[in-house]
Amino acid sequence: MSIEPIGPIGGFAPISPIGTMGDIDAAATSTGGLDFGALVSGGLDKVQAMQTKADGLAIEAATGRLQDVHNYLIAANEAGLAVQLTVALRNKAVEAFNEIMRLQA
């Protein structure tokens, strides 16, 4: 039995699937493991790029040169969420470090 997928609503393109984890594969070391420092550095670079893009679109919006306001809103929300995730990860890392130090004391 085969179920046909629901087609997109007229005027809207279908949502593309989530990409692969190619960045993690690229950060793999020659020993087959993952280089944690490279992963963190790459993630922070991506967050910085999102912030830079959102800042550039904000400047365009303020000067009246921005054609599509929704592009700025999307970029600003993506950058904000990326920063929130980064802060949450940092807090968890600090919490884990403090727990390890407490166990050693």
C-alpha positions in Angstrom: 0.0 0.0 0.0 1.4 3.3 -1.0 0.4 6.7 0.3 0.8 9.7 -2.0 2.4 12.7 -0.4 0.4 15.9 0.0 1.5 18.4 -2.6 2.5 22.0 -1.8 -0.1 24.7 -1.5 -0.3 26.8 -4.7 2.3 29.5 -4.7 4.5 27.9 -2.0 7.5 25.8 -2.6 7.9 22.6 -0.5 10.2 22.7 2.5 13.6 21.4 1.7 14.9 18.6 4.0 17.4 19.4 6.7 21.0 19.2 5.4 23.5 16.5 6.4 26.0 16.8 9.1 28.8 17.5 6.6 30.5 20.1 8.9 31.1 17.4 11.5 32.6 15.1 8.9 34.9 17.8 7.8 36.1 18.4 11.3 37.0 14.8 11.9 40.7 14.3 12.6 43.0 11.7 11.0 42.5 9.4 14.0 38.9 9.1 13.2 37.7 11.2 16.1 36.2 14.6 16.2 38.2 17.7 17.1 36.1 19.4 19.7 38.0 22.7 19.4 37.4 22.8 15.7 33.7 22.1 16.2 33.3 24.9 18.8 35.4 27.3 16.7 33.3 26.5 13.6 30.1 27.0 15.5 31.2 30.3 16.9 32.2 31.4 13.4 28.8 30.6 12.1 27.1 32.5 14.9 29.3 35.5 14.1 28.4 35.3 10.4 24.7 35.3 11.3 25.1 38.3 13.5 27.1 40.1 10.8 24.4 39.4 8.2 21.6 40.6 10.6 23.6 43.7 11.4 24.1 44.5 7.7 20.4 44.0 6.9 19.5 46.2 9.9 21.7 49.0 8.5 20.0 48.6 5.1 16.6 48.8 6.8 17.5 51.9 8.8 18.8 53.7 5.6 15.7 52.7 3.6 17.7 50.5 1.1 16.2 47.2 2.3 13.7 45.8 -0.3 12.4 42.8 1.7 11.8 43.5 5.4 11.1 39.8 6.1 14.7 38.9 5.2 15.9 41.2 8.0 13.4 39.7 10.4 14.4 36.2 9.6 18.1 37.0 9.8 17.6 38.8 13.2 15.6 35.9 14.6 18.1 33.3 13.4 21.0 35.3 14.9 19.1 35.7 18.2 18.4 32.0 18.4 22.0 31.1 17.6 23.2 33.4 20.4 20.7 31.9 22.8 21.9 28.4 21.9 25.5 29.4 22.3 24.9 30.9 25.7 22.9 27.7 26.8 25.8 25.5 25.6 28.3 27.7 27.5 26.2 27.5 30.6 26.0 23.7 30.4 29.8 23.5 29.9 30.5 25.7 32.9 28.0 23.7 35.0 29.7 20.4 33.9 33.1 21.8 34.7 32.0 23.0 38.2 30.5 19.5 38.8 33.8 17.8 37.9 35.7 20.2 40.2 33.2 19.6 43.0 33.7 15.8 42.7 37.5 16.2 42.9 37.3 18.3 46.1 
